[in-house]
Amino acid sequence: MDIASKTVTFRELIEQVNNTIQSPDVGRLFAVIHLRGNQRKVTTEDIIIVNGDFPPTVGERIRLEKVLMVGGKDFSLIGRPLLSRNVVKVEATVIEKTLSNFRVSFNYLNGKNYKRFKGIKNCQHLLLLHQWKIIPSLIGYCCSSMKHSIVISNRMT
């Protein structure tokens, strides 16, 4: 297979994925996001628990920009390592800030008469994912050089 035929096949693949995204029967989309050192596979209307200190306040809308992968039933967009901000937009709302369940920490040193009990409660934040947007016209632009992302389609003809 020569380079010209690979380029034509790649353009056809991008066109198929763009048509799939624009169709009303996309299905339920999923994304793999990177948030505070953890990767999570999420879908629309999911609630994510974020542990530790997190700056946004309750009711604030945030945009999750570290999207590693987006996919549906017929296609996948894989970032290398991240998808471009111009291709995918995932937004969430902070719905609650709370403390975790009470955990007991017990420290004991044998022969030193040292016994300590500590109660630990960590901060937890609940995020509701509510808005997804994939811009199909930019997928071909970002993928044409094959430096930023890979397109995979399950509907090959």
SULWOTA-V51096 format. One record per residue. N is the residue number from 1. RES is the residue in three letters. PHI is phi in whole degrees, -180 to 180 (* if undefined). PSI is psi in whole degrees, -180 to 180 (NA if undefined). OMEGA is omega in whole degrees, 0 to 359 (NA if undefined). Layout:
BEGIN
{{N,RES,PHI,PSI,OMEGA} {N,RES,PHI,PSI,OMEGA}}
END
This chain:
BEGIN
{{1,MET,*,126,181} {2,ASP,-88,172,186} {3,ILE,-65,-37,182} {4,ALA,-65,-41,180} {5,SER,-71,-32,176} {6,LYS,-66,-39,179} {7,THR,-65,-41,178} {8,VAL,-65,-43,179} {9,THR,-63,-41,179} {10,PHE,-64,-43,178} {11,ARG,-64,-39,177} {12,GLU,-63,-40,179} {13,LEU,-63,-44,178} {14,ILE,-63,-41,179} {15,GLU,-64,-40,177} {16,GLN,-61,-45,181} {17,VAL,-67,-42,177} {18,ASN,-60,-43,178} {19,ASN,-65,-38,179} {20,THR,-64,-42,181} {21,ILE,-67,-37,182} {22,GLN,-78,-18,181} {23,SER,-72,152,180} {24,PRO,-72,-17,182} {25,ASP,-100,55,179} {26,VAL,-75,-31,184} {27,GLY,88,-169,181} {28,ARG,-84,120,180} {29,LEU,-86,152,174} {30,PHE,-130,161,177} {31,ALA,-143,152,171} {32,VAL,-109,116,183} {33,ILE,-114,156,177} {34,HIS,-112,119,183} {35,LEU,-141,117,178} {36,ARG,54,44,175} {37,GLY,86,0,180} {38,ASN,-121,145,174} {39,GLN,-101,136,181} {40,ARG,-134,139,173} {41,LYS,-93,122,186} {42,VAL,-131,158,173} {43,THR,-129,179,180} {44,THR,-65,144,179} {45,GLU,66,20,173} {46,ASP,-81,153,175} {47,ILE,-113,126,181} {48,ILE,-110,137,174} {49,ILE,-100,122,179} {50,VAL,-108,121,180} {51,ASN,-90,149,177} {52,GLY,94,-175,182} {53,ASP,-75,130,183} {54,PHE,-138,120,191} {55,PRO,-63,-38,186} {56,PRO,-63,151,179} {57,THR,-94,171,182} {58,VAL,-64,134,179} {59,GLY,93,-11,180} {60,GLU,-76,141,175} {61,ARG,-96,132,179} {62,ILE,-125,155,177} {63,ARG,-108,125,179} {64,LEU,-88,109,189} {65,GLU,-97,-18,179} {66,LYS,-91,81,179} {67,VAL,-103,119,182} {68,LEU,-87,-32,185} {69,MET,-159,145,174} {70,VAL,-133,141,180} {71,GLY,-157,170,177} {72,GLY,-142,-159,182} {73,LYS,-76,-20,184} {74,ASP,-119,-5,183} {75,PHE,-154,164,173} {76,SER,-143,139,173} {77,LEU,-114,119,184} {78,ILE,-113,125,179} {79,GLY,-84,155,177} {80,ARG,-129,84,359} {81,PRO,-88,-22,182} {82,LEU,-122,153,172} {83,LEU,-78,150,182} {84,SER,-67,149,177} {85,ARG,-63,-25,181} {86,ASN,-78,-16,184} {87,VAL,-95,-43,187} {88,VAL,-127,139,177} {89,LYS,-131,117,179} {90,VAL,-121,123,181} {91,GLU,-119,149,179} {92,ALA,-139,160,177} {93,THR,-122,136,175} {94,VAL,-78,116,184} {95,ILE,-102,-20,181} {96,GLU,-161,143,170} {97,LYS,-120,127,185} {98,THR,-148,179,175} {99,LEU,-105,150,181} {100,SER,-75,178,176} {101,ASN,-64,154,181} {102,PHE,-72,124,177} {103,ARG,-115,143,180} {104,VAL,-102,130,175} {105,SER,-114,124,181} {106,PHE,-119,122,177} {107,ASN,-110,136,182} {108,TYR,-144,131,174} {109,LEU,-115,121,183} {110,ASN,-67,130,177} {111,GLY,78,2,182} {112,LYS,-110,-1,183} {113,ASN,56,43,182} {114,TYR,-119,111,176} {115,LYS,-136,126,180} {116,ARG,-137,131,172} {117,PHE,-106,137,176} {118,LYS,-134,138,172} {119,GLY,-100,130,185} {120,ILE,-121,130,171} {121,LYS,-130,123,180} {122,ASN,-97,155,176} {123,CYS,-74,138,175} {124,GLN,-132,142,179} {125,HIS,-126,135,178} {126,LEU,-103,127,179} {127,LEU,-114,135,176} {128,LEU,-108,119,177} {129,LEU,-80,124,186} {130,HIS,-130,-18,184} {131,GLN,-135,131,177} {132,TRP,-123,143,174} {133,LYS,-150,125,174} {134,ILE,-116,127,182} {135,ILE,-97,102,187} {136,PRO,-70,-28,182} {137,SER,-70,-24,181} {138,LEU,-90,-11,182} {139,ILE,-64,-45,179} {140,GLY,-63,-36,180} {141,TYR,-66,-45,183} {142,CYS,-75,-29,184} {143,CYS,-93,-10,186} {144,SER,-64,-31,179} {145,SER,-90,-9,180} {146,MET,59,26,178} {147,LYS,-99,-26,187} {148,HIS,-107,-26,182} {149,SER,-161,165,179} {150,ILE,-121,141,178} {151,VAL,-112,130,178} {152,ILE,-126,131,179} {153,SER,-123,138,179} {154,ASN,-88,-14,181} {155,ARG,-100,69,177} {156,MET,-87,133,181} {157,THR,-98,NA,NA}}
END
